[in-house]
């Protein structure tokens, strides 16, 4: 069997094996699987659950605390008592007992409004958890779309290299036939065989890139990495994105900006908490107690008491070494830092949006150019192939036309993929990324 026939058999076998085991997958299905399985989403949702659980009046210190207590103990002693008259009384193994139980209520009814600031801060932290969850979802969707369309691109490049392989196979058969009838040369056969082997190598390498793209997609979806996937959708570009609309959406929906706004609000509430320490803390307390004790050698040999207790407490920080003033100054500095962080984040996000939009427009222009090049290269290849069949051109001209066609298709697919990436980036930055 000739070497190129062996290679052809291998390629056919690989193609049959891959096609039989592939799962046809739409983009929506890929995103759904990722949102269900992705580890980062599960982790951030756990953090969000904790933040939601923390938002309650008890955690903020608004509600009273009720505590139950119970104690029971005693002792066994040998005692010697001396009275005022000088008489000594000795008792061995005297047993004393003491039992207490009850409930106690403590309720802070005023603490300089710190408890309300704490409650508001807990709600802001819950919002922050929701924003973080949204950011993780957006990032995951973007990763899935990028990986999915990368697989689409690699699959299309496999088709392109396979077409080039067909032409090289045809050229090799022509060269061999001419040699058999005495109209060709051994050099043409060898050259055609080398080119065929080169295209076979490129085809195998491209098949490997497809396998790597499958692994990447399965990894983002957090599932078995060995599942064979066929991405069944084409790369369609949304070429109607408007910068003004994107900028407006970014100011409202971008997770990083929302986080910066929340951090500023949290810093302001922290200052309220610190300022609350200037005011008195007033609390109510009450309870019910029962006690029972026995002391055979005491003045009261037995004692039993039960009843309610109640009271009001008040405390106020008068002077703590200027720490109050220091804490307030630090809290104000943190507010200033949060404002600076917000401004920096706004500038960073706007710069990212502008760069992405400029890349988006440029990639759309490049895509139009490369799309035209693909059509021109295809026409050139068809004409050259017809001339080669008629024997009016040399094999090297066919090879050059073949190479130009592959390069044009590769540039077109790359431009298409880059345009899609910038579209995805714009929608992720503006917080509008979704799968229709």
Secondary structure, 3 states (H helix, E strand, C coil): CCHHHHHHHHHHHHHHHHHHHCEEECHHHHHHHHHHHCHHHHHHHHHHHHHHHHCCHHHHCCCCEEEEEEEEEEEEEEEEEECCCCCEEEEEEEEEEEEEEEEEEEEEEECCCHHHHHHHHHHHHHHHHHHHHHHHHHHHHHHHHHHHHHHHHHHHHHHHHHHHHHHHHHHHHHHHHHHHCCCCCHHHHHHHHHHHHHHHHHHHHHHHHHHHHHHHHHHHCCCCCCCCEEECCCCCCCCCCCHHHHHHHHHHHCHHHHHHHHHHHHHHHHHHHHHHHHCCEEEEEEEEEEEEEEECCCCCCEEEEEEEEEEEEEECCCCCCCHHHHHHHHHHHHHHHHHHHHHHHHHHHHHHHHHHHHHHHHHHHHHHHHHHHHHHHHHHHHHHHHHHHHCCCCHHHHHHHHHHHHHHHHHHHHHHHHHHHHHHHHHHHCCCCCCC
